[in-house]
Each structure stands twice: as C-alpha cells, then as structure tokens.
Amino acid sequence: MHGIAYDSVHDEIIVPVHLAGAVLVFRAGATGEEAPIRIIQGPHTHILRPETVNVDVKNNEIVVGEDVGQDVMFFPREAKGDVAPLRMIRGPKTGLDEVRGVTVDPVRNLLVVSSRSGKGTTGVFIFNRTDNGDVAPRAIIAGPKSGIIRIRQVEVDPERGKIFVAVKNNVESYKFADASPSPWSSDKPGFIGVWDINDNGDVPPRGVIKGPASEMVWPAGVALDPGDREVYTIDSVSNGMHSYYMPEFFPAKKQ
C-alpha cells in the first residue's frame, strides 16, 4: 500500500492494496488483526493495482488511482464486493500514465491527479470531477519551471484553492549488488510545492518547503491541517514523518 485516506466524517480508513488489487475500508479505531468492514475487489471493479485512494466526503465517493491501469475510478463510499465503478477516467486523451495521487476539490467540483510517465508528461492533471471516459484534462501543471521531475501524492486546500504536491525528484536505484554512489542526488532535492487550483502549464510553484533545514530528501506523501496551519510529509530516506508550521500557506480568508 502506498497512499491511504482518512474519512473524518465517518471515522474510517481507506487502504489500497497494490498486490491484491483491492481497496479495504477499516474502522478508524481498528487494531491488531481486525478484518476490514468493506472490501472492493473483483473483475467488475476494474481495479488491477491500486496505487492511491482518497475520499470525497461531500459527494460520498471513494476515488481510486491506478498505475498499471493508467486510470482514476470513482466508487460509492459504501461500495462493497465486486462492483463496477460509477465513473472511470481512462484513455489516451487523459494523458495519465502511472497515477500516484488523487484528490477532489469539492468547492470547485474538480479532480486533481498526480501522474508520472517515462515517455509522456509527468505533472499535475486537473479534470472536472464528473468527467467520465477518455477525456482531456482541463489543465496540466508540468515542465521545467514547475520543478517536477518525479511526483508522488497530492492534496488540495479547497477553502483557499491551493494544490499541495509531494515532488520527490530523486531516482531510486535497485542495483543493490553494484558499487554505486548514493541514489539520493543532492542536486535534485525533493520538495513540497504549492500551486493555485487555476494554474496551468509550465508554471513555478507559488510556495515550497525544501532545503537542508527541512530534512526532506524524498517526500512521498503530503497531508494538510489547515486549522493548525500545518503541512505533513513522510520521507523515504529518513523513514520518518515531518510536520511544518506554515501560516503563510493558510492565510485567513478576507471577510
């Protein structure tokens, strides 16, 4: 599992299981070897290797992102068993490849997807939330100015219309038997980038968390606590979680 989600309204944890081709839902208070309360799995689901999930509480849907299937699927929040998705964004027009993160802006009715590709575009793809089928994104944030080389999870602050992206950039090496320098390239540090929900094209982030003081090398996820003005990330190099107090990212809305 690579990306999990918490439903604060119904107090549930949603977990994608990559190798089992399944999405599991647990009680938030689950402990030990406790069975999930719901499982989405089977041929009708079209789930192959789910990479990431999120929950759209306002519209009562679970959003699933796939790397192998190169798609994003929407299920009823209470879906259980071998059920077909409500909608599925898939096809060449979407530009999606290895989907790494999904989130919904319920205020603007938008879907935000992070996708990486060896041959296509790596970046942030923005769709209408209700899109279905082989549809082109309404916007793509990608290119040299964006600083995005490799990408992981994505989250939205709908109140302020901001997109937070975990940009890891470093390329991992699995040639363990070979003598080689560290795979963590100091000239390509990862960062948490912040873009506006209306950004499009090769645009730089409007805010970043990065640098030696951040102790961030390879951020693999991002989560937000706007109330306490904090940003959270996990780092694959330190095997730890970092929290940052960033009041400048969460200004009070003008009355």
Secondary structure, DSSP 8 states (H G I E B T S, - for coil): ----EEETTTTEEEEEETTTTEEEEEETT--SS---SEEEESGGGT-SSEEEEEEETTTTEEEEEESSS-EEEEEETT--BS---SEEEESGGG---EEEEEEEETTTTEEEEEEE-SSS--EEEEEETT--BS---SEEE-SGGGT-SSEEEEEEETTTTEEEEEE--------TTS----S--TTS--EEEEEETT--BS---SEEE-SGGGT-SSEEEEEEETTTTEEEEEETTTTEEEEEE-GGGS-----
